[in-house]
């Protein structure tokens, strides 16, 4: 691969259970962002994978009556199978049980121990097994962990600690001077709020007599590495830290994608770990909200999840990818219900966009039979009212998609589809065709075809399979390999040779 323009990472998914729609959302968004940048000719590298150590995993394996190694192998395989089933274009899938990762964890532990940034001490605190970390008093809500609704266990034991407090001020200054390092901005403000509290040093080990499933400390084999200190390092272990000469090329353009429940670990923990290691912070941390079910966070522990494989078997995945971006405003929470999904699919895809395509291609097949081409000339498209609206969509796509504010562009685009359907209804091409005026018919249909061509191209990162099929039937096979600024020019194509196969691309879902 050439020098990357963007290095995208998803969180490592914890393999104490199977993948669900919440995991799928983050990974699908990362995939969409990769495909979006590829339209502009940018080099993108996408990393995903699984987090496979820790107390919860050992407990889950024990409860299942399965050897822990087999347990993580099976569950990691399930994540990979789901991502492949969903057609995701990741470049690397890392597992924290791989030697390439464990080698980096041991290297960095030894390095920080040698510099005095890791020390041995006793500690007493409130430990949440669900979070696999000690919870501060300020984080508790009515004495319970806010994410898991459980009362943390009081634990007192000897462990190794990372001097996190030593690097907190430097970390704070770094994010203060980079207003967009954490996006959306309100999550950056939330982190600055965390930093007003007293930040303690981080316990980075677990005694083997309590937790044996983990990476052994290189300087004391009585302990294993705390799962968060282990897992976060995947972002650099996967790209060859510290030996790969191309490591900096990747790290300097790093874009993390996470859900808001792991904001603290990806800022205070990860940020101070990077600074202690002598590495710069990531370029951006992009934070999304929760998918809720009936007002509650979708969670394996709560048992209110949707399984992606079964969903795809019944509904496919193209509509789901669209729903993810259309329904959730980046950074905010959103609700996922089947009623909401079906309503959005039927309204936006079947009735609006899908109907526009079907009726237009149907007219092309009827009025231009036997592979007859429709010729596009500048006078057919000049000063058309739909052109200005399309240009606003293109501008939004280039700016707002780049900032992951996907819903803004999609709202504009679907308003354009409304206007285009209205244009067809008002211009009545069926009457023009009946009168035999091919020139007037061409002038009516040409801008509609341009709207479909350009917007479908822009939608290919979101719905790559169906949009590629639509472009092929419009006569533009391989269009996704054309640069964005070329293909989105009004009047780019001189002809349309539509090969409509009498099918609806988006069949209504009947409840």
QUINOR-V870848 format. One record per run of one state. SS is the DSSP state (A for helix, B for strand, O for the rest). FROM is the first residue (numbers start at 1). TO is the last residue. If there is no record, write none. Layout:
SS FROM TO
SS FROM TO
This chain:
O 1 5
B 6 9
O 10 12
B 13 14
O 15 20
A 21 39
O 40 43
B 44 51
O 52 54
A 55 64
O 65 67
A 68 85
O 86 91
B 92 95
O 96 98
A 99 114
O 115 117
B 118 128
O 129 132
B 133 135
O 136 136
A 137 139
O 140 140
B 141 141
O 142 143
B 144 144
O 145 152
B 153 162
O 163 163
A 164 176
O 177 181
B 182 183
O 184 184
A 185 194
O 195 201
B 202 203
O 204 204
B 205 207
O 208 215
B 216 217
O 218 219
B 220 225
O 226 226
A 227 231
O 232 233
A 234 237
O 238 246
A 247 251
O 252 253
B 254 259
A 260 276
O 277 283
B 284 288
O 289 290
B 291 293
O 294 295
B 296 297
O 298 307
A 308 315
O 316 317
A 318 327
O 328 333
B 334 335
O 336 337
A 338 367
O 368 373
B 374 375
O 376 377
A 378 381
O 382 384
A 385 400
O 401 405
A 406 427
O 428 428
A 429 435
O 436 437
A 438 459
O 460 463
A 464 474
O 475 478
A 479 481
O 482 483
A 484 487
O 488 494
B 495 496
O 497 511
